[in-house]
């Protein structure tokens, strides 16, 4: 699960990740890590896409082959899901979306799934915590 939170005054982006490991598709499995990161000097544009890209980078570093990225930002998730399945996007892809799709192609399988915001509290709290960390 991924979440992003932006502090416009300080120009800091907080990212929160809850990583699960499982060998069963569609199941979360046990939590193996909870991560919070802050990205300084971030304009806040495409914050959720930045979180998704970083989640894929972390998955690649950990050696994952099959990944399910769960996000509450449905429009970004839909765009990435459709593009990864070869469907024509309804709007032009941003350069960051192209980077995400290129990164996703390095895995055996990547799914972009919806996680309702109310069920993504752990990742949201981690993202908010990252904003509070001193720069």
KOLGU-30424 format. One record per atom (N, C-alpha, C, O): residue in one letter; x, y, z. Coordinates in pm, whole numbers, plus 32768, in hexadecimal, padded with zeros to 4 digits. Each point is the difference from the previous one (the first is absolute). Layout:
<rs>
aXYZ;...
</rs>
This chain:
<rs>
x80557F8B8000;x7FAB80758000;x805A807B8000;x806880028042;x7F7080627F74;x804D807B7FF7;x7FA78078801F;x7F877FFD7FEA;x80B8806C8049;x7FBA807E8018;x806480727FF8;x80777FED8019;x7F5780887FC4;x805480777FF7;x7FBA80738045;x7F8580098000;x80CB804F803C;x7FCC80778041;x806380717FE5;x80797FEC800A;x7F55808A7FD4;x8057806F7FDB;x7FED8076805C;x7F8F80258021;x80DF80178009;x7FFF807C804E;x802C806F7FA1;x8077800D7FE3;x7F2A80427FEC;x801D80677F9B;x805A806E8037;x805480367FB7;x7F9B7FEC80C7;x8050806C803B;x80957FDB8004;x805580517FDF;x7FC87F34804A;x808B7FD2800A;x80317FBC7F80;x80777FE37FF3;x7F2C80057FAD;x80207FBB7F83;x803F7F77801A;x80687FDE7FC7;x7F577FD5808F;x802E7F7A8022;x7F917F9D7FE0;x7F8B8018801D;x809C7F7A7FA6;x7FA37F947FE2;x801D7F8C805E;x80717FD08007;x7F2980048041;x800D7F8C8058;x7FC47F877FBB;x7F9380067FC8;x80B67F8B803D;x7FD37F847FC4;x7FF57F95806B;x80567FF58058;x7F3F7FBC7FA1;x7FEE7F92805E;x7FE77F807FB5;x7FB67FFD7F9D;x80887F968093;x7FF47F7E7FBE;x7FEB7F948068;x80437FFC8067;x7F5F7FAC7F7E;x7FED7F888050;x80157F8C7FA0;x7FB27FED7FA3;x80B87FC68075;x80247F927FA7;x7FD07F7C8038;x80187FDF8074;x7FA47FD57F38;x7FCF7F7C8023;x80487F9A7FA9;x802A801F7F91;x7FE37F6880A2;x803A7F967FB0;x7FA27F897FFE;x7FCF7FD48068;x80177FFA7F21;x7FA87F8D7FF2;x801E7FB87F7E;x803980387FA3;x7F9F7F4B8059;x800C7FB47F84;x7F777FE47FC5;x7FF27FB17FA3;x7FA780918093;x7F777FEE7FD1;x7FCD80827FC3;x7FF580648046;x7FEB7F9C7F38;x7FCD807A7FBF;x7F8180328043;x7FA87FB18026;x804E80D27FE8;x7F89803D803B;x800080018097;x7FA38037803C;x80C07F8F8003;x80097FFE8093;x80748056802D;x806A80007FC2;x7F82804A80AA;x806A80568033;x80707FB28044;x807580227FED;x7F6D7F7A8060;x80677FB88049;x803280538075;x7FCD806C8019;x80977F61802F;x803480488075;x804F807E7FD8;x803E80057F96;x7FBE805D80C1;x804E807B7FEB;x80937FDF8019;x80247FC98068;x8031805B7F37;x80907FE8800F;x804D80828018;x80727FFC802D;x7F5180777FB5;x8044807F8019;x7F9C80737FFC;x7F9C7FFC7FB7;x808080688099;x7FB8807F8000;x806A806B7FEC;x805B800F8052;x7F99803D7F42;x806780627FDD;x7FC4808A7FF1;x7F9080107FCF;x80BB8055805C;x7FDA808C7FEF;x8078804A7FC7;x806F7FF38033;x7F7B805A7F65;x806C804D7FC2;x7FD0808D7FE4;x7F8A80177FE3;x80D280488026;x7FE2808B7FDE;x805580287F88;x80777FE17FF9;x7F4B80647FA9;x804780337F8B;x7FFC80988009;x7F97803D7FEF;x80DD8001802B;x80028092800B;x7FF480447F79;x801C7FC47F98;x7FBB80B9806A;x7FF680557F89;x7FAC7FC07F92;x80287FFB7F8C;x7F637FD3809A;x7FA37FC07FA2;x7F8B805F7FEA;x7FC780338060;x80137FE87F21;x7F94805F7FE6;x7F757FCD8025;x7FA1804E8004;x80517F308016;x7F7E7FCA8025;x7FAE7FD07F8B;x7F987FC08013;x8094805D7F74;x7FBA7FD17F89;x801C7F6B7FF1;x80727FD4800D;x7F277FDE7FD6;x800B7F6F7FED;x803B7FBB807A;x80547FA77FF3;x7F8180828082;x80337FC5807C;x7FE47F6A8006;x80577FB28026;x7F3180267FB5;x7FDD7F738005;x804F7FAE7F9B;x80277F8F801C;x7FF180A87F6F;x80527FBB7F9C;x808F7FF18033;x80407F9A7FE7;x7FF280CB8060;x80867FF7803B;x80067F8F8066;x80647FB98008;x7F3280378046;x7FFB7F948063;x7FFE7F787FBC;x80437FA3802D;x7F7180507F68;x7FF97F817FB7;x80877FDE7FC3;x802C7F8D8006;x801680D77FC0;x80857FE87FC5;x80627FD2806A;x804C7FA17FEB;x7FB380A18087;x805D7FDA806C;x7FE07F748035;x805B7FB58023;x7F2580287FE4;x7FD97F79802E;x80397F967FA2;x80307F99802D;x7FCA80817F51;x80387FA07FA0;x80987FF7800B;x80397F957FF1;x800880DC802B;x80917FFE8014;x80247FAC807A;x80607FB27FFC;x7F54805D806F;x80197FB18079;x7FE97F6C7FE5;x804E7FAC802B;x7F4780337F8D;x7FE47F747FDF;x80707FC47FAD;x80267F8C8014;x801080C27F8E;x806E7FCE7FAE;x807D7FEA8055;x80457F9B7FEF;x7FD780C1806C;x80747FF18059;x7FF37F838057;x80647FC08022;x7F22801D8003;x7FE77F8C8056;x7FF67F7E7FB1;x7FEF7F95803A;x801C80747F42;x80017F887FAD;x7F777FC67FE1;x7FF67F8B7FDA;x7FA280C48034;x7F797FCF7FE1;x7FF17FE97F6A;x803C80487FB0;x7F767F56802B;x7FE47FE47F73;x7F6F801D7FDD;x7FE180287F90;x7FC47FC280D0;x7F7180177FEE;x7FD7806A8065;x80137FEE8078;x7FB680827F58;x7FE380738056;x7F70802D7FED;x7FCD80047F90;x7FF3801E80DD;x7F7C80407FFC;x800D8083804C;x801680008079;x7FDC806F7F41;x80088085803D;x7F71802C801E;x7FAF80117FA4;x8033800280DA;x7F7A802B802A;x800480948025;x804F802A8055;x7F5A80237F69;x7FFD80918015;x7F7080308006;x7FA87FC77FBF;x804280A3808E;x7F7980398007;x7FEA806B7F96;x7F9080327FF1;x80D87FF27FC5;x7FF480667F98;x7FD17FBB7F80;x80527FD27FB0;x7F2C8026803E;x7FC57FAB7F9A;x801E802C7F71;x80127FAB7FA9;x7FF380D8803B;x8017802B7F76;x808C7FDA7FD1;x80117FD37F8E;x8053803F80C6;x80887FD97FDD;x80097F697FF1;x803D7FCE7FA1;x7F877FEA80BB;x80027F6F7FFD;x7FC07FCB7F80;x80367FA67FC0;x7F568092801A;x7FBB7FD47F87;x8056801A7F83;x800B7FAA7FA9;x802F80CC8050;x805480227F8E;x80747F9E7FF3;x801D7FD07F92;x8025801280DD;x80727FA47FFD;x7FD27F717FE1;x80417FB97FB4;x7F50801E8087;x7FCB7F7A7FE6;x7FE07FEE7F6C;x80287F9D7FC3;x7F9180C38004;x7FDA7FF67F74;x807A80017FA4;x80087FB27FA1;x805780A5807C;x807880077FAD;x80537F81800C;x803A7FD27F9D;x7FCD7FF480DC;x804E7F858011;x7FBF7F8A7FBA;x80437F9E7FDF;x7F3A806A8009;x7FB87F967FB9;x7FFA801A7F69;x7FC27FB37FB6;x807E80BA801D;x8005801D7F72;x7F8A80507FCB;x7FF2800F7F87;x7FBA802380D0;x7F8E80517FD4;x802D80907FEA;x805A80318044;x7F6880107F5E;x8021808C7FE4;x7FCF80578073;x7F8D7FF48029;x80C88064800B;x7FD58057806D;x7F9C80697FD1;x8002802B7F8C;x7FA77FFE80CE;x7F9C80687FE0;x803F808A7FFD;x7FCB805C7FC0;x80A37FB38083;x8048807F7FFF;x80947FE37FED;x802C7F91801C;x802180D07FB5;x808F7FE77FE9;x80467FDB8083;x7FE48038806A;x80767F697F8D;x804B7FD68075;x806A80698022;x804080397FA7;x7FD17FDF80D9;x8069805A802E;x80867FB67FFB;x80027F858002;x806D80C57FF7;x80827FBE7FFE;x80137FA18078;x803F7F977FF2;x7F8C808E8082;x800C7FAA8075;x7FB47F7D7FEC;x802E7F97802D;x7F60806E7F91;x7FB47F867FE3;x80507FA57FA3;x80007F868012;x804280B57F8C;x80547FB07FA6;x80727FBC804D;x80217F8D7FE5;x801A80BA807B;x806A7FC68052;x7FCB7F8C8054;x80437F9A800F;x7F4580768027;x7FC27F968050;x7FE87F857FA9;x801E7F90802A;x7FAD80847F5F;x7FE37F8F7FA7;x80807FB97FD3;x80027F867FF2;x806780C67FF7;x80807FC37FDC;x80357FAE8075;x80317F917FEC;x7FC680A4808D;x802A7FB88077;x7FAB7F838014;x80337F968024;x7F4B80777FC6;x7FA47F8E8010;x80227F8F7F9F;x7FEB7F8B801F;x804880977F6C;x801F7F997F9D;x80777FA9802B;x80187F997FC2;x8031808F80A6;x80717FB08030;x7FD47F8F805C;x80537FAF802A;x7F2C80497FF7;x7FCA7F968055;x7FB97F987FAA;x7FDB801B7F8E;x80137F6F80A9;x7FB27F997FBB;x7F6E80297FF7;x7FBD7FE77F9C;x8011805880CF;x7F74802C8003;x7FF48078805E;x80398002806D;x7F7D80627F66;x7FE080738055;x7F6B801C7FF0;x7FCD800D7F91;x7FEF7FFD80E1;x7F7280258000;x7FF28084804B;x804280168066;x7F68803F7F67;x7FE1807F8042;x7F717FF38035;x7FA080017FB2;x80527FF480D2;x7F7E7FE5803E;x7FD380778053;x8051804E8032;x7F2C7FBC7FDC;x7FC5806A8051;x7FFA7FD58091;x7FD77F90801F;x805180C98039;x7FF67FEB8091;x7FB380778037;x8035806F8000;x7F507F7E8030;x7FB580738035;x8051804A806A;x80487FC38050;x7FAC80BF7FB0;x804E8052805C;x7FEB7FD78092;x805E8001804F;x7F297FDC7FD3;x7FE47FDA808B;x80457F7C8026;x800E7FE28077;x801C7FD07F27;x80477F83801B;x8097800F7FEC;x804A7F9E8004;x7FE280DB7FE7;x808D801B7FE6;x803C8057806E;x806280487FEA;x7F637FB0808E;x802C8056806E;x80937FEF8024;x80448063801B;x7FED7F227FE6;x808B7FE98028;x8061804A7FA3;x805D80428030;x7F8F7FB37F4E;x805980447FA1;x7FEF80978009;x8062804A7FF8;x7F227FE58019;x7FE88090800E;x80458039807C;x803B806B7FFA;x7FBE7F4C8075;x80428030807A;x809880037FEF;x8042805B8032;x7FF47F447F87;x809180017FE6;x802880777FA8;x8068803D8017;x7F467FE37F87;x801C80737FAA;x7FFB80828051;x805680577FEE;x7F477FB58069;x7FF780788056;x807680078061;x8035806C8019;x7FF37F22801C;x80747FFB805B;x807F802C7FBA;x80548044803B;x7FBB7F967F46;x807680287FB2;x800780987FF2;x806D803A7FFE;x7F1E80077FF9;x7FFE80927FF6;x802F80448080;x803A806C7FFC;x7FAF7F538074;x8024803A8081;x80937FF08024;x803280448059;x80127F627F61;x808F7FE9801B;x804D807E7FDC;x7FE380417F9B;x80817FE380B7;x805080767FDF;x804B7FEF7F7D;x80317F937FE0;x7FD780D87FD5;x80437FFA7F7D;x80967FFD800C;x80467FFC7F9B;
</rs>
